[in-house]
């Protein structure tokens, strides 16, 4: 069922080209531009086609806990040596540092609405610091053994703490840090607690007694217990990105388990780590889960298929913590020898606009739409935000990494995770689907091509396969439009859609090809090298086969 959201959608229109940075090009021919670039060192591409970019590397003593500030570009790190650091991942500098104790600080969290950092350490004390002045405002003995974990309630004045004394306690700071409730039931150290993002009165705990227990605020006994690990459980997290009632856990048996907490059953076991699993996290924005281990690696798994996507190793010895903030693609990882902040994927959604001004974009697996045509002829200033009604089109069966309308706007394709689905653009009805690494439309709205790997390209007409061929120089990428462009590691080859005649091969390392049919063009001088060629066959023959720039 479709819903129309009447809350204004903030849409920003900005002019990216200015008169001082562009030059006009006139031609009677259609043209294409080739953007040539070299990948930056340190960037990696995942099979899910998400970039992994390192934003910060901060060396320190062993990291025990981390938190990310939702408003400031701050990464909170508590250390085994008793210190707490706050790093700016924007400026890559240490902005605040203070000593808590001379014993390990195993837990630390921001309380943003109070400008606090709350810590828990091996001296059994909870301490409260103002993170602006670094003054300690309160401290109290919370447990009779090491404090392992702290969580902050998002709306109530509560924190929860867990300890090696096998208990979990609820503290109310508006009642002078009174202990409002004690939760008992574990028979070994309670290593971690985590709130359910869908029900803030429910939380889960992981213990070395090899169990996960799910609790409700107000009840001193657990709702239920999940058992299945053969050794102690170190970490637990709730699924955040959708409606699945899932938990994830990591243990000293080197296994990661995914649990359905409604059916109280293990739905998947992930193997591959060579040592104890010490950190787990579901990503709130992307269809992935991350696991860290004393083997020094962080493994990134697909959250739906559980396929291993990639393994990260930054050479900082054992992994102790993984932290991800809702609404962001940033992930913080804590190690024996420091911290790393990485950015996964892109924070801009996959989107496409048809020729009539309808924009479709993806929010998780949901597709949404706005129509700019309803704005009429109103004058718009550069950078102005426009309130427009957002229509929920429905859910997509795959995680959208690319969306593209065909030239006449009647259909759109959603691509992701090695699959494509063609939908009607108005009602989101499934017209065709299949497996492909890439999908491109031709200038003819009924025609498209897919790439099935690095050696074969298939062409379809009216949703039926018309031709299939193996490009002579390989197929690492394809581009659509008036001609079919096929790229290899060092060349671009152009084919005629109808005859598959090879029109021209140009030796150039290509990132993107845009086929245009405009009387005049504007290009930014600030872009990486951009080359422009006429599309007519006779004109193309006058251009060189290679470019040495």
Buried (B, 14 or more C-beta within 10 A) or exposed (E): EEEEEEEEBEBEEEEEEEEEEBEEBEBEEBBBBBBBEEEEEEEEEBBBBBBBBBBBBBEBBBBBBBBBBEEBBBBBBBBBBBBBBBBBBEEEEEBBBBEBBEBBBBBBBBBBEBEBBBBBBBBBBBBBBEBEEEEBEEBBEBBEBBBBBBBBBEEBBBBBBBBBBBBBBBBBBEEEBEEBBEBBBBEBBBBBBBBBBEEBEBBBBBBBBBBBBBBBBEEEEBEEBBEBBEBBBBBBBBBBBBEBEBBBBBBBBBBBBBBBBEEEEBEBEBEBBEBBBBBBBBBBBBBBBBBBBBBBBBBBBBBBEBEBBBEBEBEBBBBBBBBBBEEBBBBBBBBBBBBBBBBBBEEEBBBBBBEEEBBBBBEBBBBBBBBBEEBEEEEEEEEEEBEBBBBBBBEBEBBBBBBBBBBBBBBBBBBBBBBBBBBEBEEBEEEBBBEBBBBBBBBBBBBBBBBBEEEEBBBBBEEEEEBBBEBEBBBBBBBBBBBBBBBBEEBBBBBEBEEBEBBBBBBBBBEBBBBBEEEEBBBEEEEEEBBEBBBBEEEBEEEEEEBEE
